[in-house]
Amino acid sequence: MGMAVVLDLTKPRPRHPEKAHRPDSAIAKKPDWIRVKAPVSPGYFETQRIMRENGLHTVCEEAGCPNIGECWEKKHATFMIMGDTCTRACAFCNVKTGLPGALDPNEPAHVGEATAKLGLAHIVVTSVDRDDLADGGAQHFADTIRAIRSCCPQTTIEVLTPDFLRKEGALEIVVAAKPDVFNHNLETVPSHYLTVRPGARYFHSLRLLQRMKELDPAMFTKSGIMVGLGEERNEVLQVMDDLRSADVDFLTVGQYLQPTCKHHEVMRFVTPDEFKALETIAYAKGFLMVAASPLTRSSHHAGEDFARLKAARADKE
């Protein structure tokens, strides 16, 4: 007689089973300059309702963004397409890892409808990594961009894409759909990729941004990094130089915050004065737009920043 296997379905599956073997690291107490209020405004709950009604995911929730209360109150949200499960297991990220489900063919239309309901002048669309798809999800990005254009022709569109590693032709599909801003985050300095972003390759990500500019020089490009992961200051400055060599227009720099005790620990809380210094240096290196502060995130104030980005380019011409 064979052994019976009993599955205990009462226990929820851990959000990050791939990190279960990692030793716990204490979550450091946040300094005063990083405190944020819990979201309670009517605008926040209205945004939440529209997301639920349209069956949509947001990176605001999935990644535990500290700015969710502020952004959702203004009905600003970053749509996360292609499901809530990522094929990568980055040490900093709170999005679930695993084998994702099939793409929802109706999702692009739902994003377009939600954009109209929220009345967004500027929208940010990101996604999980989909290494399981032949094009990494590039066509789904393009379909979503076109659906938003169809519903809301005046809305400007920013995409924050995966790296499309080993997905030949994927970038070209996204660029052909003509978003207004193409964002891909380097996340950290090259020496930390093996521990922080093990599924990615620094120079591939850098080349992706450079290639985007070659395909469409008029499109704005954007990238961001986190600090507080143990990087050296000179490494951060080198990343700035690398991004300027790739002709990237807009740089964001924010404080890394540890989602759980199984994630990479915060090595240091960078002070607001240090962020201000990094911003000053980045502008001196030639970025059109820089956002650097403890609570800066890729999509935080994206609409206002896009207006400033356009103005900065116009001033230079």
PyMOL commands that set and color helices and strands:
alter all, ss='L'
color gray80, all
select helices_A, chain A and resi 17-19+32-34+42-53+59-62+68-73+107-118+138-151+170-176+190-196+202-215+233-245+272-284+302-316
alter helices_A, ss='H'
color red, helices_A
select strands_A, chain A and resi 57-58+78-81+85-86+96-97+122-127+156-160+181-183+220-227+250-255+289-292
alter strands_A, ss='S'
color yellow, strands_A
deselect
rebuild
show_as cartoon
